[in-house]
Amino acid sequence: MYQDLSSNLKLLCSYYDSIADVCRRLNLNRTQFNRYLSGRYKPSPKTMRKLCDFFGVEEYELLLPVAQFERLIQVRPKVIAPSGPPRVEDSHLQTLSHASSAQMEKYVGYYFEYYMSMACPGKVLRNLICIEKRDEGYYYQRTERLKESPTEAAFHSKYIGMALFLTDRIFMIDYEALATNEVTETVLIPSYKNRISRLNGLRIGVPANGVRKPSCARVVMEYLGLQVDIRKALGLCGLYELNDDAIDDSIKVSVRNQMNEADWHFTARA
C-alpha cells in the first residue's frame, strides 16, 4: 500500500552507514522501522513528524512518487545529515535536554511577547510565540510581524528554537529560520502560581535592520492558552507606540529599559 513511502525511506537511509545507524539516531526500534520499509504500514502522525524532522523533508514530499522524490533529493542534498559519529553539538544539546526539568510542561501553549523594538527604537513590539512538546524536548516558534507604516505591507519573520527549564529559570534560544542570520536568547523567571499569566525576563539579540548592534531588552511573555485563533492573534502583533491603549500599562512599565544609579547590571524585573 505504501510502496512510494517505502522506497523513499530506503533512498534516504542510503545516505547513512546503515539502517541500524538511522534507527539509532532516530531512537526507533529496528523491527518497527522495518515495517515502514516493507511498504505495508504507514507511520503514526507522531512518528511521521519525527521522520520528516530527522531527514529534513515534508510529509507530502515523503509520499511523492519515487522518481519525483529522487529528483527532489538530488537537487537538495543539504537536507541529508552526514553519516558517521554523532556531531559534537548533538551531544551538547542532548546533555542540556536531559538536564531540563519536566516543569517545562507547565509552560506549553501560546504567548504574546512584548519588548522595546531593537529595529524601531521607542516602540513596543508584540510577537506570537507557541511552545510545544515534541518527543522528550520542548520547542517553540516565534512569529514577528513588522509594519513600520500603514502604507507598507507587513513583513513576517519566523524564529525556531528550543526551551529548557534549568534550575529555576527558563532558557529559550532560537534562530531566524528564513535568513539564518541571527540567534536570540531569552531568560525568563518562571511563574510560581497555579495559573500562568505573565513571565518576565531578558532578551539578547541584534536588530533586524542593517545596524546589527548587539542589544539587550526586558521582555514580558503574556500567556494566551493552549489554543488560540492564530489568524486573529497574528493580526494583533506588530509595533505599538508607548502611549497606545492596546498595550496594558503594567506591560509598558515592565518592558521599559531603565536603570537606577545603584544598578551595576541590567536585570529583569521580578
N, C-alpha and C positions, 0 to 999 in steps of 0.2 A: 504493500500500500504506500510506503514512503521510500521508494527507491531513489528518488532525487535527493531527498534528505540524507539517506544513507551514503550515496556516492559523494555528496558534497562534504559530509563529515570525514569520509575517508581521504578526500583531497586535502582538507585542512590538516588532518593528522599526519599526512606525508611530509609536512614541513618540520616535524618533530622527530626525535630519535626513535620513538616507538609509541604504540598506543598506550602502553603502560606508563610512559612518560607523561602523556596527555592526561591520563586518569589521575596520576599523582598530583599534577599541577591543578587539576580541577577538583581534586578531593572527591572523586566519583568512584563508585565500585566498578571494577572491571567487567563483571558479569552484567551489571546494569547498562554500562556503556555499549557492550557488545549487542545488546538488544536493539539499540538505536542503529548500530552499524548493519544489523541484519535486514533493516528495512521493514520490519513487521510492526514496530512500535514507534510512536512519536513521544518525545519527552513531555513532561508536565510543563505548564507555563513557567513555573519557578525554575526548573532545570533548563528549559529553553532559553530563558533570560540569562542564566549562568553561562551557557554555551556561547551565546551571542556576545556577552561581555568579554569572555575569555578570548575568542577568536577575532573580535573587533568587527563583527558583521551585524546586520539587522536580521530579524526573524524572517521577513519576506524574502530577503536575499538567500538565506539558508534553504528556502523551499523552492528556489528557482530551478528550472531545467538544468541538467548537468553542464551542457555546453555553454549556456549563458553564464552560469556561476563561475565556470573555469575562466572565461574571458574577463569577468569582473575581478577575480583574484589576481590574474596576470597583470592587470594594469594598476592594481592596488596592493603590491607586495608588502608595504609597510605595516599592514594590519596584522601580519603574522608575527607572533612573538618569536624571538630567537630560541633555538633549541639549546640543549646543554644544561649546565648547572644553573640553579636559580640566581637571579641577579641580586647584587648586594642590597639595592634599595628595597627589593621584595622582602628580604629578611628583616629589615628595619621596620617596614610597615606592619609586618606580622607581629613583631615584638610590641609595637605600640597598640595594635588592635587587641592583642591578648591582655595587655595591661589595662585597657579601658574597662571601666566598671559597667555592669549591667544597668546601672542607674540611668544610662543614656536613653533607655527605653521610654522613660517618662517624658522625654522631650521630642518625641516623634510627632510630626504634624506640620502645619503651615504657620508662617510668621510674616508680619511686616517688619522690615529692618529700617531703622532710621539713623542717619548720621549727617553731619555737615559735609556737603559735597566737596570732594577734593578738586574736581574739574571746574565746578562753578561756585567759587567762594561766596559765603554769605547765605547760601540756600540749603534747605534741608532736603535730603534725598530719601525717598521711600522706595524700598525694593521688596520683592516677594521671595521668601525662602521656603523650601519644602525639605524637611528632614525625614528620611525613611530608613527602615532596617532592611538590609539585604544580606542573606546568609547570616554570618556572625558579626557583620560590621554595620556601621551607621554612616550613611552617605546623604548628601544634600545637593540641591541645585538652587542657586541664587539667580534670579532674573532681574536685570536692571533696565529700566526704561527711561531714557533721557530725551527730553524735548525742551530745548532752551528757549524757543519762541513759539507762539501759537500758529505761525505760518509754516513752520517746517514739520516734516514727518518725524514721528518718534523713532528713536534708534534703540534697539534692544541688544543687550549683552547677556551672555549666559556663562555662569561660573559653576564648575562642578568640583566637589571636594568631599572630604571625609570629616566626621565629627567624633571626638574622643572625650570621654569623661575620665580625667586623671586627677586623683587626689583632690577632690572637692572643687574642681574647675572644669569648664567645658572648653575644649580647644577645637577650633574649626580652621582648616586650611584648604584652600581651593585654587584653581587656576582658570583663566579666561579660556573658554572652550573653543571659540571660533578663531581668534588670532593667536592664542597661546603666547601672549606677550607679557603676562604678569601673573604673580602669585600673591594671594592675600591671606593674612592670618587674623583670626578673631579669637579673643579670650573672653569668656563670659563667666559671671558669677551665677551659680545655679540658684533655683528657687527652692526655698525651704518650706513652702506652703503646699498643701494638698493640691491646690488648683493653680496652675501656671498662668500668670498674667503677663509679666514682663521680665526680661533678662537684660542686665546692664553689663557693659564691658568695654573693651578697647579693640579697635580695628587698625591694622597697619597695612599700607599698600602704596600704590602710586596713582596719580590722576590718569584718567583716560585720554587727556589731551597731550599735546606734544611736550609739555614741561617734564613730566615723569619725575617729579621731585618726591622722594620718599616722605610719606606723611602718616601721622597717627591721629585718630579721631575717636571720641567717645561714641559708643553705639548703644542703641536700645532695640531689642527684639520683642515685638508685641505678639503674643500667641493668638492665633485665629481659630484653631481647631484642627481636627483630623481630616475634615473635608471642607472645601470651600468652592465657590464658583470662581474658577481660575480666570475666566474672561473678565468678570467684574473686578476681581482683586488686582489684576494687571492694569485695568483701566484706572485704578486709584494710585498706581505707582508713578513716580516721577519727581520733579523738582518742585519745592514749595518755598514761598517766602516765609521768613521767621514770624511774620505777623498774620499768617494765614490761619483762619479759624478751623481749617480742615485738620490741622495737627494739634493734638492735645497740648495744653500749656505745660503740663508736667513733663511731657516728652521733650518739648523745646528746651526746658531747663536742663534736662538730663544730658542732652547732646551738645550743649554749649561747651566749647573747648577753652575754658578759662582756668588759670592757675592763680593761687594765692602766693604772696611773697614768701611765706614759710614753706612752700612746697619745693622739694628738691627733684621730684619726679612727676611726670604726667601720669595720673592714675585714673582708673574707672570710678564712677560714682557708685557708692554702695546702694 
